[in-house]
């Protein structure tokens, strides 16, 4: 059985580099976790959350799943959200998708893939609601990009509708929900202009 020696070697080099550059880095990391942000993103290995926003470990709390969905029956996502809001007291929840998302493409094609078909169903619902807009695009790539954006917006709204966020707003906490998308081709984030601090805006 392989022991993935290369990954352990990489880890040791990384730890040594961090200690050399910031001798107290790990002491500080152990001492506190006080992120201001929760990132709900895609599992895609090409979208490293901390790196693309230039934050160090401990500064960004992260939840990832296929196609960055926020499903009200997903206790994993909801538990992360509750811990972030109620315990860590994050100030911002960022739902971030990305162009070229395989989950979005699979949902758009609708070809059966197995268990994941159930997970991708909300994206197909989004697609059905926006059929005229998506069909108006002259090419499939543009329609797919737009579906990636529409999915992020739907998931940001879903965050706003959770009891966790609703309760935080009722308590008067300053909590802002954002919808962003990431471009793989140049590494840049785009704000989808969804920013809400109250349920009425969602």
Buried (B, 14 or more C-beta within 10 A) or exposed (E): EEEEEEEEEEEEEEEEEBEEEEEEBEEEBEEEEEBEBBBBBBEBEEBEBBEBBEBEEBBBBBBBBBBBBBBEEBEEBBEBBBBBBBEBBBBBBBBBBBBBBEBBBBBBEEEEEEEBBEBBEBBBEBBEEBEEEBEEBEEEEEBBBBBBBBBBBBBBBBBBEBEBBBEBBEEEBEBBBBBBBBEEEEEEBBEBEBEBEEBEEB
